[in-house]
Amino acid sequence: MSTIRYVMAGLLVGGVFTVGCVGADEAPADVDELAGDAAEAPLRRTIAPIGANGMSPSDFWDPVNRASLRELGLDAILDEGGALVPTPLLDTAGGRSVLDYTVRCALSEGATVSLPGGRTLYGSFGLAPEWAERGLTTSEQRWVSACLFQHLNGANEHVEILLEGHHSSLECPREEEPFAGFNVRDATMFGNAFLDRPIVAYACIDPELAGVLSGLSLSCPLDLNLLVLERLCGHTPLLCGVSFVGLCDLACTEDANGDQTCGSFALAAVLGPLLGPLVAPTYSLVAPTYSETIRTELHDRDILPLYGSCGLL
């Protein structure tokens, strides 16, 4: 059984997978890169939707990179030969990192993107595989954005995250072994990074994580806003396009299947825990709502590395 792994430098190495969801094992760093073909429609996942949370906020929120990403979403990401279309994201290391995570989020397992100089990027999550042939729809923009937001890590700690959401490419039987170690619900992200607005990302924190953090330090409940923004913004608060909307129980509603629809209005902060849920159905009257949301789960060992400032802010 071949494997898949995420490399901190920004490469995703793919192999041949067996039926069923498997974990992300170790693979040789010098695996030969393959030539690229256009992305295909998503199939049943053969690996668990696990990512390496490690994209630098300073790279993602850089104004040039943001503008380049917006432009890239207007048309097909690949030319007729399967190579990446020209983009300023290729001009800097930070831009190439953003591009790498974007390809991981958008294209499916087995899809590859050829870059100048012979380098290859690899698809993984398959949230917008049709981007290989046309521009992104609004829903696809939102799915790719939620995935990108979840991979931001201002703590400079690369940890594994399990992605969950109401998208066929994220579906994988939870009884499979790779899921066993993910036992702490983290945060839900949503928004649209392809819009030219100051605030494009929204984040809410799961009450379960709030409880875990409060057990680590008495000051953590007071620091949740700053902790989440530190993770997503790093050392670029003036450029960061994130709004923290409080606890997910107040910002989101769930259907019978547990799928979330979240609002970009911070009810938890404005209306409090009693009134917030009462007006949740009227979110759309005051702010956009998003059904394209992605929630993550963490290993308990990764809580402090990801939120290391808990109790220090």
Summary of the structure (lengths in Angstrom):
residues: 313
radius of gyration: 18.7
end to end distance: 45.5
largest distance: 57.4
contacts: 1065
relative contact order: 0.15
helix: 35%
strand: 20%
